[in-house]
Amino acid sequence: MKKISDQELETLKTLTGEFNQLKTSLGDLELQKHGVCLRVEELKKEFQSLESDLMKNYGTDSVINMETGEITQKEKDGKDK
């Protein structure tokens, strides 16, 4: 019966092991990606809900400064006061 050399067998095992490890890593990354995508969708919904509440409380033409929380109103031509 023919047999590959010990060195060829070791190389084959090493490459197969690395290949399998990389496939597992890709699967793990895909699961992480899926989790991140789900969280992005949740954040979009939370943002939309908050935006709706803020518009009810402060008006649809309100502009909120993200650093100070100050509220200004949009001018008619689209510029902020």
C-alpha positions in Angstrom: 0.0 0.0 0.0 1.3 3.5 -0.9 1.6 6.1 1.8 2.5 9.8 1.8 5.6 10.8 3.6 5.5 11.8 7.3 6.4 15.4 6.3 3.6 15.6 3.7 1.2 14.2 6.2 2.2 16.8 8.8 1.9 19.6 6.2 -1.6 18.3 5.2 -2.7 18.1 8.8 -1.4 21.6 9.6 -3.1 23.1 6.5 -6.4 21.3 7.2 -6.3 22.4 10.9 -5.6 26.0 9.9 -8.3 25.9 7.3 -10.9 24.5 9.8 -9.9 27.1 12.3 -10.4 29.9 9.8 -13.8 28.6 8.8 -14.8 28.6 12.5 -13.5 32.2 12.9 -15.5 33.3 9.9 -18.6 31.7 11.4 -17.9 33.5 14.7 -17.4 36.8 12.9 -20.7 36.4 11.0 -22.5 35.8 14.2 -21.0 38.9 15.7 -21.9 40.8 12.6 -25.5 39.6 12.9 -25.6 40.7 16.5 -24.3 44.2 15.6 -26.8 44.5 12.8 -29.6 43.6 15.2 -28.4 46.2 17.7 -28.2 48.9 14.9 -31.9 48.2 14.1 -32.8 48.5 17.8 -31.0 51.8 18.0 -32.7 53.1 14.9 -36.1 52.3 16.5 -35.1 53.9 19.8 -33.8 57.0 18.0 -37.0 57.3 16.0 -39.1 57.0 19.2 -37.0 59.6 20.9 -37.1 61.9 17.9 -40.9 61.6 17.8 -41.1 62.5 21.5 -38.8 65.5 21.1 -40.7 66.7 18.1 -43.9 66.6 20.1 -42.4 68.4 23.0 -40.3 71.0 21.2 -41.8 71.3 17.7 -40.9 69.9 14.3 -38.7 72.9 13.5 -36.5 72.4 16.5 -32.8 72.0 16.2 -31.0 70.5 19.2 -27.3 71.2 19.9 -25.9 67.8 20.6 -23.1 69.2 22.9 -25.2 71.7 25.0 -28.7 70.5 24.6 -29.8 74.0 23.6 -32.9 74.1 21.4 -33.2 76.6 18.5 -35.8 76.8 15.8 -35.1 76.5 12.1 -35.5 79.7 10.1 -37.9 79.7 7.2 -35.0 79.6 4.7 -33.5 76.5 6.4 -30.8 78.2 8.4 -30.7 77.9 12.2 -31.3 80.9 14.4 
